[in-house]
C-alpha cells in the first residue's frame, strides 16, 4: 500500500493535480500500473524465496534418500539441515531453475515481440498453474520433478515481469519510476515462499499451500484480457488509446497494421537491426554488469542455508529465524525501488537542464554507479561472520538488487529500440544467467574444498563486484552517438 500511495502522490506532485491527470483519460492507465505491480509482486520472482522453500523441502524429505543412502523416515524433523548431498541437490535445483528460466526467456522475448502480450501471458499462466499442481499431486519420492517444476515457475515469473515493464510507456514523464515499481515488486515477490514457510510452520499441509499457489495463476489470465493490450503498448500513447477487451472489437488485420505503425513512428530508430544493438559497446557492458551482480546476488539465494550453517552451526532454531528475517527483508525491495526510479528521473532532468548530450545514457550511468557501490558494501558485510551484521547485509542486498534490475531495465527500454526490447531483455538475461551457472561450482568448492567456509569465495565475488564500476564510468565519459541510443525520451521533447 505504501508503494501505491507513493506512486499516486508522486504523480500528483509532478502534475499539480491528480484530478486533471486522471481526467486526461488515464484512470485506466493508473489502474493498469497498480495491478501490474501487484501481479508482479505475487507471481514474478517467487523463486528467489528459495531459502524458505528449501527449508520446507528439506523437512518434507525431498532428496533425503541421498543422506547416508537411507530412505526418508516418518519423522521429517530427523533430517538435519547439514546433510551435504541433500543441500547440494537442492542448490542444484535452484541453479537449474534460475538459469534455465533465463535461457527460456530469450525465446519468450521473441514470442512477445512477434505475437504480443495476450499470447505469451496466457501460455505462461497455464505453465505456472501446471507446475504447482504437479508438485501438489506428487511427493518426495518424485523429487526429480523439482528439476521440471521449478524452472517452469521461474520462467513464468520472468515473463510476467517482461510483459509488465512496458507499462511504463503509459507515463511518458515517469518511465523510470514505473519501471522501478515493477522491478521492486519483482524483488519483493520472494516473500511468497516466506509466507508459505510460515504457513507450513503453522501446520498447514504443504499440499494445501501448493493448491493455493496454483490458484493464484488464474489472476494473470483475467488481467490479461481486461488491462493488457493484445500486442504492445506504443511508445507515444495517444489520448484515446484503448486496450484490454476493446482489442476484441478490432479485427486481426487492422490490429496488426496498427501494431506495425507503432514501429514506423519511431523514425530512424525503427531501421536499426537487432545485430547493431547486440554488438554495441553499451549493450556488451550492460551484459557484463548484470552478469557479475546477478551472480553475486543469486549466490546468496542459493547458498543461504549452507552459509547460515557456517555462521550458526548447530543452531537450527536461530537459523530458521534468520531465514524468516531474510525473506521479510526481501519485501522492502518494493519500498526501496521507487527511490531508484525517482533518482534516474531526477538525473534526466538535471542533464536535460544542463543541455548535456545523451541525457538518458548519462542518467542511467549514475544509476549503475550507485548499484555498484551498494553491491560492494554488501560484499564487504557478508565477509564478517556476525549475526547483527547479517541484517545490515540483508538490507544492502535488497537495496542493490532493486537498483540492479531497475536501472538495467530502464537502460534497455529508454536507450534501445522498443521493437527489440523483448529480445534484448531476454538475451541479456540469457547471457547473464550463463555466468550465473558458476554459482554451483563455486558452492561445490565451498563445501568440498573449504569445508563450508565461504570467506575465500566471498572475497573473489567482492573483487568481481569492484570491476562493475567500469560500466558506469565508460557510459558517462563516452556517451554513444549511435542512432539507437538517443534522447528520444528526453524530458525536453515531452
Secondary structure, DSSP 8 states (H G I E B T S, - for coil): -HHHHHHHHHHHHHHS-HHHHHHTTTHHHHHHHHHHHHHHHHHTTGGGGHHHHHHHHHHHTTTGGGSTT----S-GGGS-TT-HHHHHHHHHHHHHHHHHHHHHHHHHHHHHHHH-HHHHHHHHHHHHHHHHHHHHT--GGGGGGHHHHHHHHHHHHHHHHHHHHGGGGG-TT-HHHHHHHHHHHHHHTTHHHHHHHHHHHTT--HHHHHHHHHHTHHHHHHHHHHHS-SS---SS--TT---GGGGGGS-HHHHHHHHHHHHHTTGGGGG--HHHHHTSHHHHHHHHHHHHHHHHHHHHHHTHHHHHHHHSTT-HHHHHHHHHHHHHHHTTHHHHHHHHHHHHHHHHHHHHHTT-SSHHHHHHHHHHHHHHHHHHHHHHHTTS--HHHHHHHHHHHHHHHHHHHHHHHHHHHHHS-GGGHHHHHHHHHHHHHHHHTHHHHHHHIIIIISTT--HHHHHHHHHHHHHTHHHHHHHHHS---SSSSS-TT-GGG-
